[in-house]
Each structure stands twice: as structure tokens, then as C-alpha cells.
């Protein structure tokens, strides 16, 4: 198989899994809004993250989602974390598991990173009906 065919295969595999975890509407919207400049990023994330890393046999989707939540907490990436909280719920991660992941990541990443992650996750969990907002 040529490098071009391998890249196309990774893109197609990644696209399917990316749609499954993040939602077809979100993924297809991202692709539709991408101009030539942003399409380079769409390709690399779909091929490498989703086509290569996420489709490997070594870890299941739930475990990969859990790892993403911890890493995105450490990276202080609340917008990306929101997206992956939704995906984690689809992959079977429970609200209690999300809370424990964020607590664990907070210990290693710091209180400011943890606070951002908790706020981001909480807003998604309320939106998804997994938590009731206490007002």
C-alpha cells in the first residue's frame, strides 16, 4: 500500500470513529467550515488522533476517553475538555468516574487547571442531563 493510500485509509477510519465519539454534526460541521488553511489541521487530527491512535487495539474507547480528560485537564484546555466529556459519556464513562479523573488530574496539574476542568465538565454534564444544576 502506498503512503497516500495509507493516509486515506487512516482518514476514513478516523473519520468514522471521530463521528461516533464526538457526533456526526460536530465533525461534519468542522470539516464544512474548514478552509484550505484549517483543512490541514482537520486532516492531521482525523488521521493521527482518530485514525492511528484511537483505532489501535491496546486500549478500549472508554479508557482512551478517560486519559483524554486527564490530559486536557493538565493542558488547561476547557473547550476541548467539554467536547471530550460528551464523548466520554458516549463511551461509557460515568459522572462519578469523570469526577474522580478530574480530582486525580487536579492533584498532579494544580488547582487552577482542575477548577477550569471542573467548570467545563459541569456545564456539559448539566447540558447533557447527567447532572442537575443547583441554582
N, C-alpha and C positions, 0 to 999 in steps of 0.2 A: 504494500500500500504506500502511495506517495505521501509526502508530508502534507500536501494540500488536501488529499482525501482524508488523512488522519485528523487534520484540523476541522474539516467539515463534519466528520463523524463526531468529534468531541463537541462541536457546536450543537449539533442536532440532539445528542444525548443530554447535554447540559440544558438545552432549551426546554426539553420535556420535563426534566426534574425541577428546574427553576420555576416553571409554570405550576407544577404540582405543589411545591412548598410555599412559594410566595404569592401564588394566584395568577391565573392567566391574564386577568385585567391589568394588574400591576406590570407584569413582564411585557406584555404586548404594548402597553402604553409607553413604557420606557423605550422600547425599540422604535415605536412610531414617532416619538418626539426626538429621536437622536438624529442629528445632522451628521455630516461626514466626520467631523471632529469627534463627537461623542460616540459615534458608532465604533470607533476603535476600542473604547472602553467597554462597550456592550459586548463586543467580541471576546475581549480578554477575560471578562468576568464570567461570561457564559461558557467559554471553552475551558479555562483553567479552574475556576472555582467550582462550577457546576458539572462540567463535562469530565474533568480529570479528578478533582479531589472528592466531590460529593458522590460520584458513581463507583468509587473503589469499594472493594468487598470488606475491608478491615474494620469498619465501624458502621453501625446502623444509623439511620437518619435521626433518630431521637438523640443519640449520643452526639452526633455532629451538631445538632441544634443546641444542645447543652453547652458544648465547647464554644460555639459562636457567641452565646450570651455572655459567657465569662470573658472571652477575648474582647468583645465590643464594650463591655464594662471597663476593662483595663485601658482600652484605647480612647475612652471618653467619646463614644460615638452614639449619642442617644437616638438620632434619626434612624441610623442603620439598625440599632437595637430594637426599635419599635417594629420595624419590618420583620426582624428575626424572632421577636416574641410571637407574632402572628404565625410565622412558620413553625415555631416550636410547639405551639398549641396543636397545629395540624399534625405534627409528628409525634404527638402523644405525651409531650412534656406537661406535667400538671402545674397548677398555680403554686402549690407548695414546693415543688421541685424548682420552679423559677425563682421563688423567694430564697430558697437555700443556695442556689447557684449565685444569685446576686450578693447574698451575705458573704459567701465564701470569697467571691471576687473582690468585694469591698475590703476585706481584711488584707488582701495582697495588693490591691490597687489604690487604696486610700478612700477616705470618706467623701471627698468631692466627686470622685468618679462613681462611687457607689450611689450617692444621692442622685446624680444625673440618671443613672441606670434605673433606680427605683422609680423615679418620677416618670421616666419614659415607659417603663414596663407597666406601671399602674394605669397610665392613661389608656394603653392598648387593652389591658385586661378589663377595664371598665367598658370601653367601646365594644369589646367582643362579648360582653355579658358574662365573663368569667368571674368578675368581682362586682359588688355593688359599691357605688361611690357613696361615702359617708359625708353628707352635706349638713 
